[in-house]
Amino acid sequence: MTDPATPPAQPASVVRLDIPGGAGLTHRDVAANGARFHIAELGDGPLVLLLHGFPQFWWTWRHQLTALADAGFRAVAMDLRGVGGSDRTPRGYDPANLALDITGVVRSLGEPDAALVGHDLGGYLAWTAAAMRPKLVRRLAVASMPHPRRWRSALVSDARQSAALSHIWGFQRPWIPERRLTADDGALVAELIRDWSGPHLPDEEALENYRRAMCIPSTAHCSIEPYRWMVRSLARPDGIQFNRRMKRPVRVPTLHLHGSLDPVVRTRSAAGSGEYVEAPYRWRLFDGLGHFPHEEDPVTFSTELINWLKDPEPDR
């Protein structure tokens, strides 16, 4: 672990990567919620903050960064706490605190609000931030992740969904999951991404980048900690309190994106999250895509996202 004031112990080249067509991309660190976060930024206009999932880092949004910038937005992809170029703190991996990281970054960027776009764990945190700090969230777009209350219900009551999340149950063991994630230069990371994708598999360069990022010291542990909290808190007072807090409806326009072939989050688990949204809600199912629709078909994903962001009256 590193102190928030201490630079991360890894070469910047591991995470401060270039992206195709990303002339003008800048990397920098911003302070928020008692830690330091790495961001990659491109373009000018209304802020769109992109939040990655597991087992990835900011670079998963490389296609959307350029598309959003070209469409007139200020596109910023951040590394979540404990991942990529952000601080690896000893604690603070519960969703409420991680959501405060996100809204703190919005403030640190000098913006009154942001459209949050989250995938997987980033989507879980985007849901949370929209419920907890609605004044800082202009719009919400979530891919491959149900609302936290829906996620919790599916985890404990849907046997098929619980089986699909076997990796999360496996994360509850101490230290063994970290060792598996970093063994053989992160080979399991590449295996998980392949297994969770649809027929459009990522190229070897992408897999190599994700493998290298996971092997940065302490990253595997920090990446797993949010999932440990999600399971271990199910019957604890803090988890019950969080679940109650998430009854608060989301009151910003919401776009919910999902791949029909997602083997991690079943379509029936994600669908129905609109019951927690008291605002225009749009559900979009991508036929033939898996858990990473923004990477598997970036043009279709980016087009859907940008059209919705520009729609002054998104439909229900």
N, C-alpha and C positions, 0 to 999 in steps of 0.2 A: 504494500500500500504506500501511497505517497501523501504527504501533507499537501493541502490545497495550494500552498505558496511555493511548492517545489516543482520544477519542471518535470514532466514525465520522463522516465528512464527508457527512451527508445529513440532511434533516429527519426527525424521528421519525415524522411522520405518514405517511411512505411505507410503513413496516413495522409501526408500532404501531397496528394497526387494531382496530376493534370487530368482533364476530362476531354473527350472528343468534342471539338468545336467550342471549347470553353475559353477562348481568348478573353482575357480580362478577369478570369476567376481569381479571387483573392482568398488567402487563408489567414486567419488571425484567431486570437483567444479573447474571450469576453468573460468577465466575472459576473456570477449570479448565484444567489442562494448559498453563499459560503464556499463556493468552489469555482474552478476555472474550466471553461468549455471551449473546445475547438470548433470553429465554424468555417464552412466554405461558402463564399458569397459571389453572386453573379447577377448583374442587372439592376435596374432602377424602377421604382414604382411601389405600389402597395406590397407590403411584406407577406411572403408566403414562407412559412417555416416548416421544413421537412424533417421528419423524425423516423429514423431507421428502426428495424427490428433485429431479432436474433436469427442467425449468428453473423450479423453484418455491421457496417459502420457507415458514415455519411456517404461514402462513395456509391452506395446502392442507388442514390438519386441522381447519378451523373446525367442521365438522359433528360430527366425532368428539370434539372437546373438550367440547361441550355434552352429547353422548350419554353419554360416559364419566363426566362429573361428575354427571349425573342418576342414573347407575347406582351411584354410591358410590365413585368412584375420584378420586384426585388426578391430573388430566390435565395434562401439561406438554408443549408443543410447542416445540422449540428450533430456532433457526437454526444450520445447520452453519457451520463455519469459512469465512469469506469471503463469506457470504450474509446477506441481510436486515440485521438490526441487530447481527450478530456481527462480531468483529474480522477485518480483512483483513490477515493476516500475510504476510510475503514467502515463507514456506516452511511445510511441515508438512501437505501435501495427499496424502500417501500413506495408504492405508487403515489401517495400523497406528496411525499417529498420530491420524487422525480418529476411530478407535474409542476411543482414550484420551481424546479430547475428551468423548465421550459418557459413558463411565464416570466421568470426572472431574466431569461435571455431576451425575450421580447422587449422588456423594459430597458435592458442594457444596450439594445440596438437603437434606442431612442424612438421607438414606434409606439403609438397609442394602442395598437392591437395588431393581430396577425391572423391570417388564414392558416390553420394548422392542418398539415397533411401527414398522417402517421400510418406506418405499416407494422403489422404484427405487434410486438411490444410497444413500439412507437404509437400505434393506433390505440392501444389500451391506455396509454398515458395521455393521448390527445383527447379521448373521451373524458378522462378524469379532469384534465385542465379545463375543458369546456364547461364541466359541471361546477368546478370549484372556483374558477376565476372567469366568469362569463364576459366581464367587461373587456378582458384582454384578448378574447377570441372573436374574430369577425365572422369566420366561417370554419366549418369542420369537415375534413375529408378523411375517411378511414378505410384502409385496405386490409383484408384478411384478418380481421379481428372484430368479434362482437362487442357490444357494450359490456363493461365489467360485470354487471349483475347477470347478464345473459351468459357470459363466460363462466361465472361461478356456478350457475344453475346447471349448465351443460356438463361441467366438470364432475359434479357430484351426482347427477341424476341420469345422465345419458351414457350408457355403457360403451357404445360405439365411439362417442366423442372422447370419453375417458381413455379408451384404448389408443385412439389417434394421438393423444397427448402423452404417450408412454415416456417420451424423453423428459417431460416435466416431472413425472413421478420419479424417474431415475435421478433427476437433479437433487433429490432430497437426501441422497447419501453424502457424507462428508468426503471431500477431496477427490474421490474417485472420478466424478464427472470432469473436474478440472484436468486431471491427468489424461483422461481419454480425449478431451478436446484438443490438447496440445501435443499428443503423441504423434510421431511420424510427421512433424512439421504441420500439424493441424489437418491431417488427412480426413478426420471425421467431419470437419466443417464442410469440406467439399462433398463428402458423401451425403450429408444431410441436405445440402442445397440441391444436389441432383435428385435425391429421392423426393423432395417436396415440390419440385418443379413439374410443370406439364411437359408436353413433347418438345417445347422450345428450351433446350438446355443451355445454361450459361457457358461461355467459352472458357478455356483454360486460364487465360489471363485474369479474368474476373475471379475465378476460384482461387488462384494463387494469391491475389490481393487479400481475399477474405481469410485465407489460411495464415498469411503473414501477420495480419492485424490481430487475429486471435492469439497468436503466439507471443505478443508483447506481454512482458511480465505483468501478472495480476489481472489481465483482461478476462481470462476464462472465469476466474472466481467472481469478478464483478458482474459479468454477463449473466451468471447463473443466480446471483443473489435475489433479483426481483422475483424469479420463479419460486425460489425457496420461500420467500415471504408469502406469495399468493397461496401456496398450499399449507404451510405451517400456521398461517393466521386464520384458516377457515373457521376454527372453533375458538380462537383467542379473542379477547375483548377488542384489540386493535383492528382485527380483520372484520369483526361483526360491526364495529363502529364505521369502518370504511364502507362496508356494504350498505349500511343505512344512509351514509352521506351521498352515495351514488343514486339514491332514490330521487335526488334533486334532478329535475328534467333538464335536458340540454335545450337551450332556447335560441340557438343560432342555426341558420340553414346548414343542413348536413348531407353530404354525399357519401354513400356507403358502397364500396367496391369490393368485389369478390370473384375469385376464379372458380369456375364450375368443377374443376378437377383438383381443388385444394385438398390434399390428404391430411392436413394438420388441423384445420378448422372446417368442420362439415358445413355445407350450405345451410342446413336447417338450424345449426347453432348460431350462425351469423344473422340469418334472416329473422326478423322479429325484433331487432334492436330498435326499430323505429318507435316502439311503444314508449321509449325513454326520451323521445325527442318531441318537444312542443314547438315546432318550427317546420318549415318546408324540409321534407326528407325525401331523398332520391336514392333508390336501390338500383345498382347496376351489376348484373352478373355477366362476367366475361366467359363466353363459351370456349372450352378447350385450353384454358389457362389454369395453372396451379397456384401455389402459395405466393409466388412473386410476380404478380401481373405487371407491375411497373418495370420489371426487367425482361420478362418473357415477351411482352408485346409493348414496348415503350411508346410507340407512335399512337396506338389506340388508347392506351392509358392516359398519356399526356393530353391527347385531343379531348377526351371525355372530361378530364380535370379542368383544363383551361376553358372549355366552353361553359362549364358549370360556374367557374369562378367569375366569368364575364357576364353571366346571365343576371340581370338586375332583379328578376323575379323567379328564382328557382322554384319549380313546381313541387308539390307534395307527391 
